[in-house]
Amino acid sequence: MRSLTSVQRLSLVLLVITGALNYLDRSALSVTNAAIREEMGLSLGEMGLLLSAFSWSYAIAQLPVGGLIDRYRPRLFLTVGVAFWSIAQALCGLVTNFATFLGARILLGVGESPQYPTAARVVSDWFPPEKRGFPTGVFNSASPLGTAIAPPLLSVFLVLWGWRAVFVVLGVAGLFVAALWWAAYRNPNEVKLSEDDRATITQAAVETKTGGGIKAWGALFKHATTWGMIFGFFGSVYLNWLYLSWLPNYLQMERGMDTIRSGFAAFVPFFFGFIGCLVAGGLSDRLVRLTGSTVKGRKYLAIGAMFGMAAFTVPAALVQSNTLALACISAVIFLANVASVGSWALVSAVAPPQQVASLGGLQNFGGFIGGALAPIVTGYIVQATGSFVPALLVGAAAASLSALVYLFVVRKPIAPDPDLSVESFT
């Protein structure tokens, strides 16, 4: 018999490991951007297409993947996902032309799609509703952690061994992480707990079969809250992905830094993003207690952070000082991760208990439509104007508009559809 606390801690450690790898893999192309363009003769617009190809396939894959996770559970689905995306990442290091590179990036997006809906489901399975803010912050911290590690670590790999080795090494490492998840993680129905610990977690977690039927998934679209989650996450991810995909190149082109210096400079904002996730989890739970509402406590955190992202992006674009610009970017990435924690905690606050991953996947779909557009729009704006300033201002506007969507559209939890039978969820 295992204690609930030990299972919760192990689950979060494993989510951080898989999540950090997830973002290391996503960041590899932005770090190796200039070297790839030079070797393969790609334009800024073509590089924007490569950067966005991942997000398009990732976003589209969110539509079915959440329901499949709810139905077949996190242990199997994330194992397959990590193995699949790791093979795709290794293939990126073996490509010979733009078309094959584009195909490998599309496969990477499909493979990575289970990570965050799985994490939302794991937290929903193992933590009671009023205490999900902190674990949500912990699993979200993996994204800035992986992104912070990527520029200094992968820049060294790039200088020593070339850009192809960066992708192959990460791919091989990912296969070991997939094996670790399968060996160490267990779904709630596979763990023997005491009666008190079993009573602590939600009933949805202990059922062998859970939501995932097509009727139940489709019923989510009847609710304004679902659409608010989809469009609300759009601007947050758009602005965050703009920095994630272009920051090292921005520091080189706009701020005149070399490869190594830009790699270590890019570490700073994403380190603050890591801190933001850890702070946001506890703050989200505190706001729930202050407002007396899990919905208000989660969404107010996301809204405030998104407005802050927009506010700091404007001086980041306009100031002359590299130090001040980096400080503003650090504030943006800090707040971007606070917003992400609020958004993902909001999923379990408004979703029917059996459909947490389903709604999480739909929200992530909306976010990564923004994530898909950000690199390509930015690439073509910079190509047309010779400056990142207009692109950054567009990102600030997107974040502000999406914050308003969260504020006015996401108002109440989604009640389970009374027209659906139990069989719709099994």
C-alpha positions, 0 to 999 in steps of 0.5 A, a space after each residue: 500500500 502506498 501513501 497518497 502523498 508519495 504518489 502525488 510527489 512522484 507524479 509531479 516529478 515525472 510530469 516535470 521531467 517529461 514537460 522539460 524534455 517537451 520544451 527542450 525539444 520545442 526550443 531546439 529549432 529556435 536555438 539552431 535557427 541561424 545555423 539551419 538557415 545558413 546551411 539550408 539557404 532558408 529565408 526568414 519566412 521559410 523559417 517561420 513556416 518551420 517554426 509554426 508547422 509544429 504548432 499547427 499539427 500540435 493544435 489540431 492533434 489537441 482536438 482528439 487527444 484530450 478525449 482519448 486520454 480521458 478514455 484510455 488514461 495517462 500512463 499509456 498515452 503519454 508513454 506513446 506520445 513521448 516515444 513518438 515525439 522523440 523519434 520525430 525529433 531525431 528525424 529532424 537531425 537527419 533531414 536533407 531539404 525543407 520538405 522533409 524538415 517540415 514533415 518531421 516538425 509536423 510529426 513532432 507536433 502530433 507526438 507532443 500533443 498529449 503532454 499538457 492534457 495528460 498533466 491536467 488529467 493527472 492533477 485532476 486524478 490525484 488532487 482535490 479541486 481546492 488544492 490543484 493550483 499548486 500542482 498545476 504550477 509545478 507541472 507548468 514550471 517544466 515549460 519555462 524550465 526546459 526553455 531556460 535550459 535550452 539556449 545555453 545547453 543547446 548552444 554549446 551542443 551547436 557550437 561543438 557538434 553542429 545543429 544536427 547533433 542537437 536533434 539526434 541527442 534529444 531524440 535518444 534522450 526522449 526514448 529513455 524518458 518514455 521508458 521512465 514514465 511507463 515504469 514509474 507512473 500508475 493510474 489511480 485504479 492501479 494503485 492500492 491506497 488506504 480508505 482515507 487516501 482513496 476518499 481524498 481523490 475524486 470519484 472520476 479518478 477511481 473509475 476504471 473507464 472515464 469520459 471520452 465518447 464522441 457524443 460527450 466530447 461534442 457536447 462541450 461545444 454547446 457551452 459558451 465557457 468552452 469557446 471562451 477557453 479556446 479563444 482566451 488561451 489564443 493570445 496568451 500562447 501567441 505572445 509566449 510562443 513569439 518569444 519562445 520561437 524567436 527570442 535567440 534570433 531576436 537577440 542576435 538580429 535586433 540586439 547584436 548578440 553572438 550565438 553564445 551570448 544570446 544563448 545565455 541571455 535567453 536563459 534569463 527570461 525563461 528562468 523567471 518564467 520557471 519562478 512564475 509557475 511556482 509562484 502562480 500555483 500557490 497564488 491561484 489557490 489563495 485567490 480561490 480562498 479569497 474569492 470563494 470561487 474556483 472559477 474566479 480564483 483561476 481566471 482572474 490570475 490568468 487575466 491579470 497576467 495576460 494584461 501584464 504580458 501586453 504592458 511589458 511587451 511594449 517597452 521591451 519592443 521600444 527601449 534602446 537598452 539591451 539590459 532594460 529590454 531583457 528585464 522587460 522580456 523577463 517580466 513578460 515570460 514570468 507573467 506568461 507562465 503565471 497566465 498559463 498556470 491560471 488557464 490550466 487550473 481553470 480547466 479543472 475548475 470548469 470541466 465536468 470531472 470526467 472530461 478534464 483532459 477533453 476540455 484541456 485539449 480544446 483550450 490548448 487547441 485554441 492556444 496553439 492556433 495562436 502558437 502556430 500563427 506567432 512564428 510565421 506572422 513574426 517571420 514575415 513581419 520582420 522580413 517585410 519591415 526589418 524590425 521585430 518591433 511591429 511583431 511584438 506590438 501585434 503580440 501585445 494586442 493579441 494577449 489583451 484581446 484574449 484576456 477580455 475573452 476570459 473575463 466576459 465569456 468564461 463565467 461558470 462551470 460546465 455541467 455534465 450534459 443530462 442528455 448523455 447516458 453513462 455509456 457516452 463516457 465509457 
